Amino acid sequence: MSENEELKPYQLPLEHPNYAYPRARNPYAARLAEFEIKAFSDSDTEKRPGQWLSEFADTSAKTPLIVEIGCNTGHVVRAWAERSPENRYIGIDWKFKAIHRGLEKAAKKSLKNLLFLRANVWRLGYIFAPGEVDEIHIYCPDPWPPKSQWKKRFLCRENFPVLQQSLKSGGILHIKTDHAGYFDWIEEAFAGQEAGWETVSKTRDKHAKHPNPEKLDIPEVTLFEKIFISKGIPIHEWVLRKK
Ligand SMILES: C[S@@+](CC[C@H](N)C(=O)[O-])C[C@H]1O[C@@H](n2cnc3c(N)ncnc32)[C@H](O)[C@@H]1O
């Protein structure tokens, strides 16, 4: 018997195909169903690969599917959804309470082109079918600064192929971080995988030429990005296109 066969599904490594989320005890878990706008959580986020477009209120649409990972309360993804009703948006975050807040705010605007997922991004490859997504945005992901925690960094060597698999050919991966060390790490993780991607743009100081970056607002900048801008911390950005 292998080591993993003795484990319960929720004890398996997150990347394992048989992993299943443990029963959620968070008080907000049951409350995600309070809204007309749909939200999915935990293992329920893995039952619709290839079918996400049919979950939006307007099921006839064959429009771009744009995903923001680590969306928090969805301040950016909500603003995009409001601004571009023709596109479909999915915001993913780990925090039940943040997703609940995002739903509350999106419901007030009656957004019909937005879904929220409370899920662990390390399960991305089980949420979406290959080539299902047009754009993936990851803004200010947790940098896990101590070396002992680097293994928790999502943008690592093993996850670039997962991101690439989820994207359509020509699809966009947009990364922004305030953390220079994490940006170095991302570049190292990416090394050797260049063949599958084309760099659209890369900068270590996105707002350097802006006369007053503190004036920038959501969705051009995120909530975390605004804090870093106010502290004078440069924002590192990398935009990649899947070949
Ligand atoms: C530093 S915050 C950045 C939030 C937002 N993108 C911004 O720039 O303002 C990181 C976000 O990622 C979420 N997050 C962290 N680990 C995650 C995981 N494994 N899966 C999904 N979301 C995660 C956190 O809950 C948090 O909302």
The ligand as an SDF file (V2000), in Angstrom:
LIG
                    3D

 27 29  0  0  0  0  0  0  0  0999 V2000
   -1.8600   39.7690   -0.8360 C   0  0  0  0  0  0  0  0  0  0  0  0
   -3.5500   39.5000   -1.1790 S   0  0  0  0  0  0  0  0  0  0  0  0
   -3.7530   40.3540   -2.7360 C   0  0  0  0  0  0  0  0  0  0  0  0
   -5.1840   40.6440   -3.0140 C   0  0  0  0  0  0  0  0  0  0  0  0
   -5.4560   41.3800   -4.3370 C   0  0  0  0  0  0  0  0  0  0  0  0
   -5.0540   40.6010   -5.4740 N   0  0  0  0  0  0  0  0  0  0  0  0
   -4.7690   42.7110   -4.3580 C   0  0  0  0  0  0  0  0  0  0  0  0
   -3.7590   42.8530   -5.0810 O   0  0  0  0  0  0  0  0  0  0  0  0
   -5.2290   43.6290   -3.6650 O   0  0  0  0  0  0  0  0  0  0  0  0
   -3.5250   37.8000   -1.7030 C   0  0  0  0  0  0  0  0  0  0  0  0
   -4.8920   37.1970   -1.8970 C   0  0  0  0  0  0  0  0  0  0  0  0
   -4.7140   35.8670   -2.3600 O   0  0  0  0  0  0  0  0  0  0  0  0
   -5.5710   34.9940   -1.6340 C   0  0  0  0  0  0  0  0  0  0  0  0
   -4.9280   33.6750   -1.5840 N   0  0  0  0  0  0  0  0  0  0  0  0
   -3.8060   33.3480   -0.8950 C   0  0  0  0  0  0  0  0  0  0  0  0
   -3.5090   32.0470   -1.0790 N   0  0  0  0  0  0  0  0  0  0  0  0
   -4.4750   31.5530   -1.8930 C   0  0  0  0  0  0  0  0  0  0  0  0
   -4.7230   30.2650   -2.4360 C   0  0  0  0  0  0  0  0  0  0  0  0
   -3.9090   29.2400   -2.1830 N   0  0  0  0  0  0  0  0  0  0  0  0
   -5.7890   30.1090   -3.2390 N   0  0  0  0  0  0  0  0  0  0  0  0
   -6.6260   31.1510   -3.5190 C   0  0  0  0  0  0  0  0  0  0  0  0
   -6.4390   32.3940   -3.0240 N   0  0  0  0  0  0  0  0  0  0  0  0
   -5.3790   32.5960   -2.2270 C   0  0  0  0  0  0  0  0  0  0  0  0
   -5.7000   35.6310   -0.2650 C   0  0  0  0  0  0  0  0  0  0  0  0
   -6.8750   35.1980    0.4110 O   0  0  0  0  0  0  0  0  0  0  0  0
   -5.7150   37.1220   -0.6150 C   0  0  0  0  0  0  0  0  0  0  0  0
   -7.0240   37.5960   -0.8590 O   0  0  0  0  0  0  0  0  0  0  0  0
  1  2  1  0
  2  3  1  0
  2 10  1  0
  3  4  1  0
  4  5  1  0
  5  6  1  0
  5  7  1  0
  7  8  2  0
  7  9  1  0
 10 11  1  0
 11 12  1  0
 11 26  1  0
 12 13  1  0
 13 14  1  0
 13 24  1  0
 14 15  1  0
 14 23  1  0
 15 16  2  0
 16 17  1  0
 17 18  1  0
 17 23  2  0
 18 19  1  0
 18 20  2  0
 20 21  1  0
 21 22  2  0
 22 23  1  0
 24 25  1  0
 24 26  1  0
 26 27  1  0
M  CHG  2   2   1   9  -1
M  END
$$$$
